C-alpha cells in the first residue's frame, strides 16, 4: 500500500482516476480514504523531512561561502482566465541555481 500510494503521489496521478482504472482492470486496491490516510501519516511527512534536510544543507553551503546571496523570486497561479485562491512563490539562489524556498500564498482579491 505504501509503495503504490507513493507512486501515485510522486507521479502526480489523480487518485480517483487511478482507482477507477484498477476497478476497470478488476484489480483489488485500497480505498481513496486509505490513500489519503497513508499520504497524511507517511508520505507528506517523509517529503517534508527530505526537503528540510536538503534546504538545511543548501543553507550551510551558502553560509560557508560567506558572500552576498543573489536571489530571484517568481509566483505562479492557475491558468489565465481562471480565478485562483492560492499560488506558489519560489525563491532561488541565482548563483547556485538552487531553489531556496517554496511557499503557498493566498491570492489577494
DRENTORKOL-3810 file (N, C-alpha, C; in nm, 4 decimals):
REM DRENTORKOL-3810
@n.u->0.0820; n.v->-0.1203; n.w->0.0000; ca.u->0.0000; ca.v->0.0000; ca.w->0.0000; c.u->0.0859; c.v->0.1261; c.w->0.0000
@n.u->0.1932; n.v->0.1221; n.w->0.0781; ca.u->0.2801; ca.v->0.2392; ca.w->0.0887; c.u->0.3509; c.v->0.2681; c.w->-0.0439
@n.u->0.4013; n.v->0.1645; n.w->-0.1087; ca.u->0.4722; ca.v->0.1824; ca.w->-0.2358; c.u->0.3763; c.v->0.2323; c.w->-0.3438
@n.u->0.2591; n.v->0.1731; n.w->-0.3531; ca.u->0.1621; ca.v->0.2166; ca.w->-0.4536; c.u->0.1153; c.v->0.3592; c.w->-0.4255
@n.u->0.0904; n.v->0.3908; n.w->-0.2995; ca.u->0.0481; ca.v->0.5272; ca.w->-0.2634; c.u->0.1550; c.v->0.6288; c.w->-0.2990
@n.u->0.2803; n.v->0.5966; n.w->-0.2706; ca.u->0.3879; ca.v->0.6908; ca.w->-0.3029; c.u->0.4045; c.v->0.7055; c.w->-0.4535
@n.u->0.3874; n.v->0.5980; n.w->-0.5280; ca.u->0.3971; ca.v->0.6066; ca.w->-0.6744; c.u->0.2872; c.v->0.6965; c.w->-0.7308
@n.u->0.1676; n.v->0.6855; n.w->-0.6765; ca.u->0.0565; ca.v->0.7697; ca.w->-0.7214; c.u->0.0859; c.v->0.9156; c.w->-0.6895
@n.u->0.1323; n.v->0.9427; n.w->-0.5682; ca.u->0.1614; ca.v->1.0801; ca.w->-0.5263; c.u->0.2740; c.v->1.1410; c.w->-0.6090
@n.u->0.3846; n.v->1.0700; n.w->-0.6216; ca.u->0.5023; ca.v->1.1236; ca.w->-0.6891; c.u->0.4792; c.v->1.1413; c.w->-0.8391
@n.u->0.3975; n.v->1.0546; n.w->-0.8978; ca.u->0.3705; ca.v->1.0661; ca.w->-1.0413; c.u->0.2745; c.v->1.1808; c.w->-1.0731
@n.u->0.2021; n.v->1.2268; n.w->-0.9720; ca.u->0.1059; ca.v->1.3343; ca.w->-0.9944; c.u->-0.0268; c.v->1.2837; c.w->-1.0468
@n.u->-0.0458; n.v->1.1527; n.w->-1.0454; ca.u->-0.1722; ca.v->1.0955; ca.w->-1.0933; c.u->-0.2864; c.v->1.1281; c.w->-0.9974
@n.u->-0.4032; n.v->1.1328; n.w->-1.0507; ca.u->-0.5232; ca.v->1.1526; ca.w->-0.9701; c.u->-0.5580; c.v->1.0202; c.w->-0.9023
@n.u->-0.5830; n.v->1.0235; n.w->-0.7721; ca.u->-0.6178; ca.v->0.9011; ca.w->-0.7006; c.u->-0.7497; c.v->0.8452; c.w->-0.7512
@n.u->-0.8464; n.v->0.9303; n.w->-0.7788; ca.u->-0.9765; ca.v->0.8796; ca.w->-0.8241; c.u->-0.9648; c.v->0.8138; c.w->-0.9611
@n.u->-0.8883; n.v->0.8717; n.w->-1.0521; ca.u->-0.8699; ca.v->0.8105; ca.w->-1.1840; c.u->-0.7905; c.v->0.6809; c.w->-1.1733
@n.u->-0.6910; n.v->0.6781; n.w->-1.0866; ca.u->-0.6114; ca.v->0.5571; ca.w->-1.0683; c.u->-0.6968; c.v->0.4443; c.w->-1.0136
@n.u->-0.7785; n.v->0.4741; n.w->-0.9131; ca.u->-0.8643; ca.v->0.3707; ca.w->-0.8560; c.u->-0.9697; c.v->0.3246; c.w->-0.9553
@n.u->-1.0203; n.v->0.4153; n.w->-1.0386; ca.u->-1.1153; ca.v->0.3775; ca.w->-1.1434; c.u->-1.0496; c.v->0.2835; c.w->-1.2440
@n.u->-0.9242; n.v->0.3133; n.w->-1.2814; ca.u->-0.8513; ca.v->0.2268; ca.w->-1.3736; c.u->-0.8359; c.v->0.0870; c.w->-1.3143
@n.u->-0.7967; n.v->0.0789; n.w->-1.1852; ca.u->-0.7828; ca.v->-0.0507; ca.w->-1.1196; c.u->-0.9157; c.v->-0.1251; c.w->-1.1167
@n.u->-1.0224; n.v->-0.0519; n.w->-1.0909; ca.u->-1.1551; ca.v->-0.1138; ca.w->-1.0858; c.u->-1.1917; c.v->-0.1729; c.w->-1.2222
@n.u->-1.1643; n.v->-0.0986; n.w->-1.3292; ca.u->-1.1943; ca.v->-0.1476; ca.w->-1.4643; c.u->-1.1079; c.v->-0.2681; c.w->-1.5013
@n.u->-0.9881; n.v->-0.2737; n.w->-1.4461; ca.u->-0.8978; ca.v->-0.3862; ca.w->-1.4728; c.u->-0.9228; c.v->-0.5012; c.w->-1.3746
@n.u->-1.0211; n.v->-0.4838; n.w->-1.2860; ca.u->-1.0558; ca.v->-0.5841; ca.w->-1.1860; c.u->-0.9370; c.v->-0.6159; c.w->-1.0933
@n.u->-0.8635; n.v->-0.5087; n.w->-1.0559; ca.u->-0.7512; ca.v->-0.5207; ca.w->-0.9637; c.u->-0.7944; c.v->-0.4643; c.w->-0.8291
@n.u->-0.7856; n.v->-0.5461; n.w->-0.7273; ca.u->-0.8247; ca.v->-0.5024; ca.w->-0.5935; c.u->-0.7225; c.v->-0.4029; c.w->-0.5401
@n.u->-0.7723; n.v->-0.2967; n.w->-0.4818; ca.u->-0.6839; ca.v->-0.1927; ca.w->-0.4300; c.u->-0.7496; c.v->-0.1277; c.w->-0.3095
@n.u->-0.6711; n.v->-0.0500; n.w->-0.2368; ca.u->-0.7223; ca.v->0.0215; ca.w->-0.1203; c.u->-0.8201; c.v->0.1304; c.w->-0.1638
@n.u->-0.8870; n.v->0.1911; n.w->-0.0662; ca.u->-0.9852; ca.v->0.2957; ca.w->-0.0942; c.u->-0.9171; c.v->0.4320; c.w->-0.1026
@n.u->-0.9915; n.v->0.5292; n.w->-0.1501; ca.u->-0.9406; ca.v->0.6663; ca.w->-0.1563; c.u->-0.9123; c.v->0.7186; c.w->-0.0153
@n.u->-0.9957; n.v->0.6811; n.w->0.0788; ca.u->-0.9750; ca.v->0.7230; ca.w->0.2179; c.u->-0.8436; c.v->0.6664; c.w->0.2725
@n.u->-0.8154; n.v->0.5404; n.w->0.2433; ca.u->-0.6898; ca.v->0.4790; ca.w->0.2874; c.u->-0.5711; c.v->0.5504; c.w->0.2239
@n.u->-0.5828; n.v->0.5832; n.w->0.0941; ca.u->-0.4762; ca.v->0.6568; ca.w->0.0258; c.u->-0.4474; c.v->0.7889; c.w->0.0970
@n.u->-0.5526; n.v->0.8626; n.w->0.1288; ca.u->-0.5340; ca.v->0.9927; ca.w->0.1941; c.u->-0.4748; c.v->0.9767; c.w->0.3345
@n.u->-0.5129; n.v->0.8705; n.w->0.4051; ca.u->-0.4536; ca.v->0.8444; ca.w->0.5373; c.u->-0.3044; c.v->0.8131; c.w->0.5248
@n.u->-0.2686; n.v->0.7293; n.w->0.4283; ca.u->-0.1269; ca.v->0.6973; ca.w->0.4055; c.u->-0.0509; c.v->0.8236; c.w->0.3666
@n.u->-0.1106; n.v->0.9028; n.w->0.2811; ca.u->-0.0468; ca.v->1.0275; ca.w->0.2382; c.u->-0.0242; c.v->1.1201; c.w->0.3576
@n.u->-0.1249; n.v->1.1362; n.w->0.4401; ca.u->-0.1168; ca.v->1.2277; ca.w->0.5545; c.u->-0.0178; c.v->1.1795; c.w->0.6605
@n.u->-0.0169; n.v->1.0500; n.w->0.6898; ca.u->0.0625; ca.v->0.9990; ca.w->0.8008; c.u->0.2043; c.v->0.9577; c.w->0.7632
@n.u->0.2283; n.v->0.9246; n.w->0.6359; ca.u->0.3598; ca.v->0.8750; ca.w->0.5970; c.u->0.4268; c.v->0.9551; c.w->0.4855
@n.u->0.3539; n.v->0.9760; n.w->0.3760; ca.u->0.4174; ca.v->1.0333; ca.w->0.2574; c.u->0.4520; c.v->1.1808; c.w->0.2723
@n.u->0.3561; n.v->1.2619; n.w->0.3113; ca.u->0.3819; ca.v->1.4052; ca.w->0.3253; c.u->0.4895; c.v->1.4324; c.w->0.4308
@n.u->0.4839; n.v->1.3681; n.w->0.5482; ca.u->0.5929; ca.v->1.3902; ca.w->0.6444; c.u->0.7301; c.v->1.3485; c.w->0.5898
@n.u->0.7357; n.v->1.2404; n.w->0.5117; ca.u->0.8639; ca.v->1.1969; ca.w->0.4552; c.u->0.9165; c.v->1.2993; c.w->0.3554
@n.u->0.8299; n.v->1.3503; n.w->0.2699; ca.u->0.8712; ca.v->1.4514; ca.w->0.1720; c.u->0.9181; c.v->1.5775; c.w->0.2447
@n.u->0.8454; n.v->1.6173; n.w->0.3481; ca.u->0.8842; ca.v->1.7358; ca.w->0.4247; c.u->1.0207; c.v->1.7179; c.w->0.4913
@n.u->1.0489; n.v->1.5983; n.w->0.5452; ca.u->1.1792; ca.v->1.5725; ca.w->0.6080; c.u->1.2925; c.v->1.5794; c.w->0.5057
@n.u->1.2715; n.v->1.5204; n.w->0.3896; ca.u->1.3753; ca.v->1.5224; ca.w->0.2851; c.u->1.3987; c.v->1.6657; c.w->0.2374
@n.u->1.2902; n.v->1.7409; n.w->0.2147; ca.u->1.3036; ca.v->1.8796; ca.w->0.1710; c.u->1.3782; c.v->1.9627; c.w->0.2750
@n.u->1.3421; n.v->1.9463; n.w->0.4019; ca.u->1.4064; ca.v->2.0231; ca.w->0.5097; c.u->1.5551; c.v->1.9903; c.w->0.5182
@n.u->1.5921; n.v->1.8633; n.w->0.5048; ca.u->1.7333; ca.v->1.8239; ca.w->0.5074; c.u->1.8084; c.v->1.8846; c.w->0.3894
@n.u->1.7467; n.v->1.8825; n.w->0.2710; ca.u->1.8087; ca.v->1.9424; ca.w->0.1524; c.u->1.8249; c.v->2.0930; c.w->0.1715
@n.u->1.7220; n.v->2.1567; n.w->0.2219; ca.u->1.7241; ca.v->2.3011; ca.w->0.2434; c.u->1.8303; c.v->2.3390; c.w->0.3472
@n.u->1.8397; n.v->2.2645; n.w->0.4556; ca.u->1.9411; ca.v->2.2915; ca.w->0.5582; c.u->2.0821; c.v->2.2776; c.w->0.5014
@n.u->2.1048; n.v->2.1731; n.w->0.4216; ca.u->2.2367; ca.v->2.1526; ca.w->0.3601; c.u->2.2692; c.v->2.2668; c.w->0.2641
@n.u->2.1713; n.v->2.3118; n.w->0.1898; ca.u->2.1904; ca.v->2.4225; ca.w->0.0963; c.u->2.2233; c.v->2.5519; c.w->0.1714
@n.u->2.1530; n.v->2.5786; n.w->0.2801; ca.u->2.1818; ca.v->2.6977; ca.w->0.3602; c.u->2.3207; c.v->2.6901; c.w->0.4225
@n.u->2.3650; n.v->2.5713; n.w->0.4605; ca.u->2.5012; ca.v->2.5546; ca.w->0.5130; c.u->2.6047; c.v->2.5908; c.w->0.4076
@n.u->2.5822; n.v->2.5483; n.w->0.2842; ca.u->2.6738; ca.v->2.5813; ca.w->0.1734; c.u->2.6790; c.v->2.7325; c.w->0.1535
@n.u->2.5642; n.v->2.7959; n.w->0.1569; ca.u->2.5570; ca.v->2.9411; ca.w->0.1374; c.u->2.6297; c.v->3.0138; c.w->0.2510
@n.u->2.6097; n.v->2.9680; n.w->0.3750; ca.u->2.6784; ca.v->3.0290; ca.w->0.4894; c.u->2.8295; c.v->3.0145; c.w->0.4783
@n.u->2.8758; n.v->2.8987; n.w->0.4340; ca.u->3.0192; ca.v->2.8731; ca.w->0.4227; c.u->3.0847; c.v->2.9606; c.w->0.3162
@n.u->3.0082; n.v->2.9981; n.w->0.2141; ca.u->3.0630; ca.v->3.0842; ca.w->0.1088; c.u->3.0888; c.v->3.2243; c.w->0.1614
@n.u->3.0119; n.v->3.2650; n.w->0.2625; ca.u->3.0299; ca.v->3.3952; ca.w->0.3272; c.u->3.0317; c.v->3.5105; c.w->0.2262
@n.u->2.9434; n.v->3.5023; n.w->0.1287; ca.u->2.9305; ca.v->3.6062; ca.w->0.0267; c.u->2.7846; c.v->3.6507; c.w->0.0189
@n.u->2.7636; n.v->3.7604; n.w->-0.0495; ca.u->2.6268; ca.v->3.8077; ca.w->-0.0703; c.u->2.5505; c.v->3.7051; c.w->-0.1541
@n.u->2.4248; n.v->3.6892; n.w->-0.1226; ca.u->2.3404; ca.v->3.5933; ca.w->-0.1944; c.u->2.2549; c.v->3.6710; c.w->-0.2933
@n.u->2.2565; n.v->3.6275; n.w->-0.4178; ca.u->2.1739; ca.v->3.6884; ca.w->-0.5213; c.u->2.0533; c.v->3.5976; c.w->-0.5417
@n.u->1.9350; n.v->3.6501; n.w->-0.5090; ca.u->1.8140; ca.v->3.5684; ca.w->-0.5176; c.u->1.7157; c.v->3.6273; c.w->-0.6179
@n.u->1.6322; n.v->3.5421; n.w->-0.6683; ca.u->1.5229; ca.v->3.5826; ca.w->-0.7556; c.u->1.3993; c.v->3.5061; c.w->-0.7137
@n.u->1.2838; n.v->3.5673; n.w->-0.7309; ca.u->1.1594; ca.v->3.5021; ca.w->-0.6918; c.u->1.0576; c.v->3.5089; c.w->-0.8031
@n.u->0.9652; n.v->3.4157; n.w->-0.8009; ca.u->0.8590; ca.v->3.4131; ca.w->-0.9002; c.u->0.7375; c.v->3.3446; c.w->-0.8396
@n.u->0.6213; n.v->3.3890; n.w->-0.8813; ca.u->0.4964; ca.v->3.3313; ca.w->-0.8327; c.u->0.4191; c.v->3.2715; c.w->-0.9491
@n.u->0.3397; n.v->3.1682; n.w->-0.9187; ca.u->0.2515; ca.v->3.1088; ca.w->-1.0185; c.u->0.1136; c.v->3.0904; c.w->-0.9585
@n.u->0.0168; n.v->3.1137; n.w->-1.0422; ca.u->-0.1214; ca.v->3.0857; ca.w->-1.0049; c.u->-0.1792; c.v->2.9962; c.w->-1.1136
@n.u->-0.3101; n.v->2.9870; n.w->-1.1202; ca.u->-0.3702; ca.v->2.9000; ca.w->-1.2206; c.u->-0.3624; c.v->2.9637; c.w->-1.3584
@n.u->-0.4139; n.v->2.8937; n.w->-1.4560; ca.u->-0.4112; ca.v->2.9391; ca.w->-1.5946; c.u->-0.4868; c.v->3.0698; c.w->-1.6125
@n.u->-0.4481; n.v->3.1510; n.w->-1.7119; ca.u->-0.5204; ca.v->3.2749; ca.w->-1.7390; c.u->-0.6694; c.v->3.2468; c.w->-1.7652
@n.u->-0.7531; n.v->3.3336; n.w->-1.7160; ca.u->-0.8966; ca.v->3.3166; ca.w->-1.7340; c.u->-0.9636; c.v->3.2432; c.w->-1.6191
@n.u->-0.8856; n.v->3.1872; n.w->-1.5297; ca.u->-0.9399; ca.v->3.1187; ca.w->-1.4134; c.u->-0.9055; c.v->3.2010; c.w->-1.2891
@n.u->-0.9883; n.v->3.1885; n.w->-1.1885; ca.u->-0.9567; ca.v->3.2584; ca.w->-1.0644; c.u->-0.8867; c.v->3.1619; c.w->-0.9708
@n.u->-0.7792; n.v->3.2061; n.w->-0.9134; ca.u->-0.7021; ca.v->3.1211; ca.w->-0.8232; c.u->-0.7116; c.v->3.1759; c.w->-0.6819
@n.u->-0.7312; n.v->3.0883; n.w->-0.5886; ca.u->-0.7324; ca.v->3.1296; ca.w->-0.4493; c.u->-0.5904; c.v->3.1262; c.w->-0.3938
@n.u->-0.5084; n.v->3.0336; n.w->-0.4436; ca.u->-0.3722; ca.v->3.0181; ca.w->-0.3949; c.u->-0.2742; c.v->3.0178; c.w->-0.5111
@n.u->-0.1534; n.v->3.0554; n.w->-0.4794; ca.u->-0.0452; ca.v->3.0491; ca.w->-0.5763; c.u->0.0801; c.v->3.0028; c.w->-0.5036
@n.u->0.1802; n.v->2.9633; n.w->-0.5787; ca.u->0.3061; ca.v->2.9234; ca.w->-0.5160; c.u->0.4123; c.v->3.0266; c.w->-0.5503
@n.u->0.4960; n.v->3.0566; n.w->-0.4543; ca.u->0.6041; ca.v->3.1524; ca.w->-0.4715; c.u->0.7350; c.v->3.0805; c.w->-0.4437
@n.u->0.8268; n.v->3.0881; n.w->-0.5384; ca.u->0.9567; ca.v->3.0226; ca.w->-0.5255; c.u->1.0663; c.v->3.1267; c.w->-0.5162
@n.u->1.1659; n.v->3.0993; n.w->-0.4330; ca.u->1.2818; ca.v->3.1853; ca.w->-0.4170; c.u->1.4049; c.v->3.1034; c.w->-0.4532
@n.u->1.4871; n.v->3.1558; n.w->-0.5454; ca.u->1.6003; ca.v->3.0809; ca.w->-0.5992; c.u->1.7304; c.v->3.1561; c.w->-0.5793
@n.u->1.8357; n.v->3.0843; n.w->-0.5421; ca.u->1.9705; ca.v->3.1395; ca.w->-0.5401; c.u->2.0188; c.v->3.1383; c.w->-0.6843
@n.u->2.0360; n.v->3.2560; n.w->-0.7425; ca.u->2.0677; ca.v->3.2656; ca.w->-0.8849; c.u->2.2101; c.v->3.2238; c.w->-0.9164
@n.u->2.2997; n.v->3.2322; n.w->-0.8176; ca.u->2.4383; ca.v->3.1893; ca.w->-0.8398; c.u->2.4487; c.v->3.0369; c.w->-0.8401
@n.u->2.3822; n.v->2.9732; n.w->-0.7460; ca.u->2.3871; ca.v->2.8277; ca.w->-0.7346; c.u->2.2862; c.v->2.7573; c.w->-0.8249
@n.u->2.1829; n.v->2.8302; n.w->-0.8651; ca.u->2.0772; ca.v->2.7698; ca.w->-0.9457; c.u->1.9931; c.v->2.6723; c.w->-0.8653
@n.u->1.9747; n.v->2.7012; n.w->-0.7368; ca.u->1.9009; ca.v->2.6134; ca.w->-0.6464; c.u->1.7818; c.v->2.6866; c.w->-0.5858
@n.u->1.6708; n.v->2.6157; n.w->-0.5734; ca.u->1.5528; ca.v->2.6715; ca.w->-0.5077; c.u->1.5788; c.v->2.6743; c.w->-0.3574
@n.u->1.5632; n.v->2.7910; n.w->-0.2959; ca.u->1.5841; ca.v->2.8066; ca.w->-0.1524; c.u->1.4576; c.v->2.7794; c.w->-0.0725
@n.u->1.3433; n.v->2.8186; n.w->-0.1279; ca.u->1.2184; ca.v->2.8014; ca.w->-0.0558; c.u->1.1017; c.v->2.8098; c.w->-0.1520
@n.u->0.9936; n.v->2.7429; n.w->-0.1152; ca.u->0.8674; ca.v->2.7479; ca.w->-0.1896; c.u->0.7576; c.v->2.7683; c.w->-0.0870
@n.u->0.6709; n.v->2.8647; n.w->-0.1127; ca.u->0.5615; ca.v->2.8934; ca.w->-0.0211; c.u->0.4299; c.v->2.8946; c.w->-0.0967
@n.u->0.3260; n.v->2.8443; n.w->-0.0331; ca.u->0.1907; ca.v->2.8544; ca.w->-0.0854; c.u->0.1323; c.v->2.9831; c.w->-0.0282
@n.u->0.0869; n.v->3.0723; n.w->-0.1148; ca.u->0.0347; ca.v->3.2016; ca.w->-0.0690; c.u->-0.1087; c.v->3.2184; c.w->-0.1171
@n.u->-0.1879; n.v->3.2865; n.w->-0.0349; ca.u->-0.3249; ca.v->3.3151; ca.w->-0.0730; c.u->-0.3274; c.v->3.4414; c.w->-0.1585
@n.u->-0.3953; n.v->3.4339; n.w->-0.2704; ca.u->-0.4045; ca.v->3.5463; ca.w->-0.3628; c.u->-0.4982; c.v->3.6509; c.w->-0.3050
@n.u->-0.4553; n.v->3.7763; n.w->-0.3099; ca.u->-0.5388; ca.v->3.8868; ca.w->-0.2620; c.u->-0.6318; c.v->3.9303; c.w->-0.3736
@n.u->-0.7590; n.v->3.9443; n.w->-0.3412; ca.u->-0.8569; ca.v->3.9904; ca.w->-0.4424; c.u->-0.8880; c.v->4.1355; c.w->-0.4242
END
